[in-house]
Amino acid sequence: MTLWEFFAACLRRWPIVLVGVIVTGIAAFGVMSDKGVYYTRTQIVFLAPSSTYYPNTLATQSEDIIDTAGVVAKRITGPGPVTKYASPDVTLIGEGIRDGWSLGLPDTGGQWGTNFQSQILNLEIVAPLRETVLERQTAMLARVQDELDKLQRERGVEPINDITVQAAPRSTVIYHVGGSKPRSLGMVAALGLGVTAAAVVLADRLARSRGTGGRGGLIRRRRILEPPRRRSTFTGVA
């Protein structure tokens, strides 16, 4: 199909072109009206109680503290299954979530294994408004501390031996995440044009093939229904 034939097909199939333009316009409006989201990934560090032999609580690593952090996270999130990914760096935004939160130990075991090496809980929050993210962040930090205190009191831990928590200062920053609107508009326009053009070409070819098939069928029927003609012979008399 040449370019002029394509333009002629667009004129013949103008309803398809009109629908394509309307759908593309609606998609472009949706892209322009998207204001992005706000996101934070706060690291909640579990610290061992200081002692004479281990005065630096940040340097003290213990499997018991890692287990405690995991128990606290489960008490908050519930007993439901946790989706595993190949990398612990997968974020809520990467999963397509635009309003929600998650809390859990970073798992470095990949998609098929389990490996918890750090006594840190990753708190992810995403929401359309910055104020919403800040409110959830403050509430979740307080809830982690509250659940940890309840757990230690239930286990009979003396307050002097309490595990404490602290949010890593740099991880509490809230970021605005949004895509490039010119690129998004260009992609929407390209997809809309491509799908509309393909629909026009397909509809035009189907219409032509049906038209040709219909005429051929009529001709064949007429040939079948026509009675055979008799040939008459004349014998001359000398």
C-alpha positions as CSV (number, residue, x, y, z in Angstrom):
1,M,0.0,0.0,0.0
2,T,1.4,3.4,-1.1
3,L,1.2,6.5,1.0
4,W,-1.7,7.9,-1.2
5,E,-3.5,4.7,-0.9
6,F,-3.2,4.8,2.9
7,F,-4.6,8.4,2.9
8,A,-7.5,7.3,0.8
9,A,-8.1,4.3,3.1
10,C,-8.2,6.8,6.1
11,L,-10.8,8.8,4.3
12,R,-12.9,5.7,3.6
13,R,-12.5,4.5,7.2
14,W,-12.9,7.9,8.9
15,P,-14.9,6.4,11.9
16,I,-11.9,4.3,12.8
17,V,-9.6,7.4,12.6
18,L,-12.0,9.4,14.7
19,V,-12.1,6.7,17.4
20,G,-8.3,6.5,17.4
21,V,-7.9,10.2,17.8
22,I,-10.4,10.4,20.7
23,V,-8.8,7.5,22.5
24,T,-5.3,8.9,22.0
25,G,-6.5,12.3,23.3
26,I,-8.0,10.8,26.4
27,A,-4.7,8.9,27.1
28,A,-2.7,12.1,26.6
29,F,-4.9,14.0,29.0
30,G,-4.4,11.3,31.6
31,V,-0.6,11.5,31.1
32,M,-0.7,15.3,31.5
33,S,-2.9,15.2,34.6
34,D,-0.6,12.7,36.4
35,K,1.2,14.7,39.2
36,G,3.5,11.8,40.3
37,V,3.8,10.4,43.8
38,Y,5.9,10.8,46.9
39,Y,8.1,8.0,48.2
40,T,10.4,7.2,51.0
41,R,12.4,4.1,52.0
42,T,13.2,4.4,55.7
43,Q,15.7,2.1,57.3
44,I,14.8,1.2,60.9
45,V,18.0,-0.1,62.6
46,F,17.6,-2.5,65.5
47,L,20.4,-1.9,68.1
48,A,21.7,-4.2,70.8
49,P,21.8,-3.0,74.4
50,S,25.2,-1.5,75.2
51,S,27.5,-3.2,77.6
52,T,31.0,-3.0,78.9
53,Y,32.3,-5.4,76.3
54,Y,30.1,-4.1,73.5
55,P,29.7,-0.3,74.0
56,N,29.1,0.4,70.3
57,T,25.6,-0.7,69.7
58,L,25.9,0.1,65.9
59,A,28.7,-2.3,65.5
60,T,27.1,-5.2,67.4
61,Q,25.6,-7.8,65.0
62,S,23.5,-10.7,66.2
63,E,21.2,-13.3,64.7
64,D,18.9,-12.9,67.7
65,I,18.4,-9.2,66.9
66,I,17.7,-10.1,63.2
67,D,15.1,-12.6,64.4
68,T,13.6,-10.0,66.7
69,A,13.3,-7.5,63.8
70,G,11.6,-10.2,61.7
71,V,9.1,-11.0,64.5
72,V,8.3,-7.3,64.9
73,A,7.7,-6.9,61.2
74,K,5.4,-9.9,61.1
75,R,3.4,-8.6,64.1
76,I,2.7,-5.5,62.1
77,T,2.1,-6.8,58.6
78,G,0.4,-10.1,59.6
79,P,1.0,-13.7,58.8
80,G,0.3,-13.5,55.1
81,P,2.9,-14.7,52.5
82,V,5.6,-12.3,51.4
83,T,6.3,-12.0,47.6
84,K,9.9,-12.7,46.9
85,Y,12.0,-11.0,44.2
86,A,15.4,-11.5,42.7
87,S,16.7,-8.4,44.4
88,P,15.9,-6.7,47.7
89,D,16.2,-3.3,45.9
90,V,12.7,-3.8,44.3
91,T,10.5,-0.9,45.4
92,L,6.8,-0.3,45.7
93,I,6.9,2.1,42.8
94,G,8.6,-0.6,40.7
95,E,5.8,-2.9,41.5
96,G,3.3,-0.4,40.2
97,I,1.9,0.6,43.6
98,R,1.1,4.3,43.9
99,D,-0.5,4.3,47.4
100,G,0.6,1.9,50.1
101,W,3.3,0.8,52.4
102,S,5.5,-2.2,53.2
103,L,7.7,-3.3,56.1
104,G,10.2,-6.2,56.1
105,L,13.7,-7.5,56.5
106,P,15.8,-7.1,53.3
107,D,16.2,-10.6,51.8
108,T,19.4,-11.1,49.8
109,G,18.7,-14.8,49.1
110,G,17.2,-14.1,45.6
111,Q,13.9,-15.4,44.3
112,W,14.4,-19.0,45.3
113,G,16.3,-18.7,48.6
114,T,16.1,-16.8,51.9
115,N,19.0,-14.9,53.5
116,F,18.6,-12.2,56.2
117,Q,22.0,-10.6,57.0
118,S,21.1,-7.2,58.5
119,Q,19.2,-6.2,61.6
120,I,17.3,-3.6,59.6
121,L,13.7,-3.2,58.6
122,N,13.0,-1.4,55.3
123,L,9.9,0.8,55.6
124,E,8.6,1.8,52.2
125,I,5.8,4.3,51.8
126,V,4.3,5.8,48.7
127,A,1.3,8.2,48.4
128,P,0.1,11.0,46.1
129,L,0.7,13.6,48.8
130,R,3.8,14.4,50.8
131,E,1.8,15.0,53.9
132,T,0.3,11.5,53.7
133,V,3.8,9.9,53.4
134,L,5.0,11.9,56.4
135,E,2.0,10.9,58.6
136,R,2.4,7.3,57.7
137,Q,6.2,7.4,58.3
138,T,5.7,8.9,61.8
139,A,2.9,6.4,62.7
140,M,4.9,3.4,61.5
141,L,8.0,4.3,63.3
142,A,6.0,4.7,66.5
143,R,4.2,1.4,65.9
144,V,7.5,-0.5,65.4
145,Q,8.8,0.9,68.7
146,D,5.5,0.0,70.4
147,E,5.5,-3.6,69.1
148,L,9.1,-4.1,70.1
149,D,8.4,-2.9,73.6
150,K,5.4,-5.2,73.9
151,L,7.4,-8.2,72.6
152,Q,10.2,-7.6,75.1
153,R,7.8,-7.2,78.0
154,E,6.0,-10.4,77.0
155,R,9.3,-12.2,77.0
156,G,10.3,-10.8,80.4
157,V,13.3,-8.8,79.2
158,E,14.6,-6.3,81.7
159,P,14.5,-2.7,80.5
160,I,18.2,-2.4,80.9
161,N,18.7,-5.2,78.3
162,D,16.2,-3.8,75.8
163,I,16.8,-3.8,72.1
164,T,16.2,-0.3,70.7
165,V,15.4,1.0,67.3
166,Q,16.6,4.1,65.4
167,A,15.7,5.4,62.0
168,A,18.7,6.0,59.8
169,P,18.6,9.8,59.3
170,R,19.4,10.0,55.6
171,S,16.8,7.3,54.8
172,T,13.9,9.4,56.2
173,V,14.0,11.8,53.2
174,I,10.8,11.9,51.1
175,Y,11.2,12.1,47.4
176,H,8.9,13.2,44.6
177,V,8.8,10.6,41.8
178,G,7.3,11.5,38.4
179,G,8.0,10.6,34.8
180,S,8.9,12.8,31.9
181,K,5.7,14.3,30.4
182,P,7.2,15.0,27.0
183,R,8.4,11.5,26.6
184,S,5.1,10.1,27.9
185,L,3.2,12.2,25.4
186,G,5.5,11.1,22.6
187,M,5.0,7.5,23.5
188,V,1.2,7.9,23.7
189,A,1.1,9.6,20.3
190,A,3.3,7.0,18.7
191,L,1.2,4.1,20.1
192,G,-2.1,5.8,19.1
193,L,-0.9,6.6,15.6
194,G,0.4,3.0,15.1
195,V,-2.7,1.3,16.4
196,T,-5.0,3.5,14.4
197,A,-3.0,3.0,11.2
198,A,-3.0,-0.7,11.7
199,A,-6.7,-0.8,12.3
200,V,-7.4,1.3,9.1
201,V,-5.2,-0.9,6.9
202,L,-6.8,-4.1,8.3
203,A,-10.3,-2.9,8.0
204,D,-9.7,-1.7,4.4
205,R,-8.2,-5.1,3.4
206,L,-11.0,-7.1,5.0
207,A,-13.6,-4.9,3.2
208,R,-11.8,-5.4,-0.2
209,S,-11.4,-9.2,0.3
210,R,-15.1,-9.6,1.3
211,G,-16.2,-7.6,-1.7
212,T,-14.1,-9.6,-4.1
213,G,-15.2,-12.9,-2.6
214,G,-18.9,-11.9,-2.8
215,R,-18.7,-11.1,-6.6
216,G,-16.8,-14.3,-7.3
217,G,-19.4,-16.3,-5.5
218,L,-22.3,-14.8,-7.5
219,I,-20.6,-15.5,-10.7
220,R,-19.9,-19.1,-9.8
221,R,-23.5,-19.6,-8.7
222,R,-24.8,-18.2,-11.9
223,R,-22.6,-20.5,-13.9
224,I,-23.8,-23.5,-11.9
225,L,-27.5,-22.6,-12.1
226,E,-27.5,-21.9,-15.8
227,P,-28.9,-24.9,-17.8
228,P,-26.6,-26.4,-20.4
229,R,-27.4,-25.2,-23.9
230,R,-28.2,-27.8,-26.6
231,R,-26.4,-27.6,-29.8
232,S,-28.7,-28.0,-32.8
233,T,-27.5,-29.6,-35.9
234,F,-29.0,-29.1,-39.4
235,T,-28.8,-31.8,-42.0
236,G,-29.0,-30.6,-45.5
237,V,-31.0,-32.6,-48.1
238,A,-29.4,-32.9,-51.5
